[in-house]
Amino acid sequence: MSNKKKIINDPVFGFITIPNNFLYRLIQHPFLQRLNRIKQLGLASFVYPGAQHTRLHHSIGAMYLMDEAINNLRIKGHEITADEANGALACILLHDVGHGPFSHVLEYTLTNGIHHEEFSLALMENLNEELNGELDICISIFKNEYPKKFLHQLVSGQLDVDRLDYLRRDSFFTGVTEGNIGSARIIKMLDLRNDRLVVEAKGIYSIENFLMSRRLMYWQVYLHKTAVAAEKMLIKTLTRAKELSDKGIKLFASPAFLYFLENDVSRVFFDRQREEVLKHFAGLDDNDIWCALKVWAANEDKVLSTLSAALINRNLFKIEITNEPLSEHQIQKHIAAYTEKLGVNEYEASFFYSSDVIYTNMYNEADDSIDILYNDGTIRDISEASDMLNIQLLSKKVQKYYFSYLKI
């Protein structure tokens, strides 16, 4: 097959050329096309109406940045073979393939804490069998088992192309300009020392901007209080649906969604029924959830119908973020109001509020440092190299308590 040189017009990076037929076939695969039916930012469009971009959109952008990074490292004299390049490009294309609808919502409800990366790996292995081992290097990079460790850093690290794409892309589609990082300059500044990524010293300001932008995007977009409240509300709704299903109550759902409602998909279950779980998981996207919510809004169960109708009509949980958790006395006042006005018992009332902690830890050098390379060959961590006090502040864990509740 000759390379068709497929070109995608991307609003963030302009024209993106798919490098070869191998990658084009991956993009065309149902596993990847499913990501076109899953929004990158989940329920954040309740806050930022423009946030309609998909996980496929992001994966293609990350593939473009990976290609740029590989070409830049080659220009600087580092050997990356065609097979290694294909492996890295396939890895970044497939890195999000294990995401369920609305990001991490399924992990908290229907898949019992099985992380999306485990689903990504399982789907990659499934696809690798189909492609007769063409994804061997891709999987090795994903698992950080490939000898050239910097390839894994480009997929998953402090300066990975995943972050370089989603900060730019999410900034573009939400209109939050603070996230608009100089991804092209950061990639141009990348180099290698001792099989690790380093950044040339003249790129230090771009890195400072990247870390600050990431912090601002977390609090303004990813952990925006309304988006957090909407996600907690959906988690409560799916938890109630699962509970009713476990009691033998038949609920409307697509076959793929129903599979997860009617089965206890634990890690043991996943290991035992792997192929069947993956088949149903690969058929699940945002549309399954929205379709079910529309029907559940008329369900006879008061909890399920109230929450579903509220999500459909954007009557979202109100949320209060504080430095201390809400007192038990205050929570009891909310419970009393729900039992009286909605005619539910105390246990059922617990579905109408959520109390938890949100925190963010922007930069941890022990985790995976960002190393700055100076002209004399010395290497220093960004937290030492930067003269901005904010870099030190970024390494501090920020923790906030929240209480979200249905206003009645």
Secondary structure, 3 states (H helix, E strand, C coil): CCCCCCEEEECCCEEEECCCHHHHHHHHCHHHHHHHHCECCHHHHHCCCCCCCEHHHHHHHHHHHHHHHHHHHHHCCCCCCHHHHHHHHHHHHHCCCCCECCECHHHHHCCCCCCHHHHHHHHHHHHHHHCCCCCHHHHHHHCCCCCCHHHHHHHCCCCCHHHHHHHHHHHHHHCCHHHCCCHHHHHHCEEEECCEEEEEHHHHHHHHHHHHHHHHHHHHHHCCHHHHHHHHHHHHHHHHHHHHHHCCCCCCCCHHHHHHHHCCCCHHHHHHCHHHHHHHHCCCCHHHHHHHHHHHCCCCCHHHHHHHHHHHCCCCCEEEEECCCCCHHHHHHHHHHHHHHHCCCHHHHHHHEEEEEEEECCCCHHHHCCEEECCCCCEEEHHHHCCCHHHHHHCCCEEEEEEEECCC
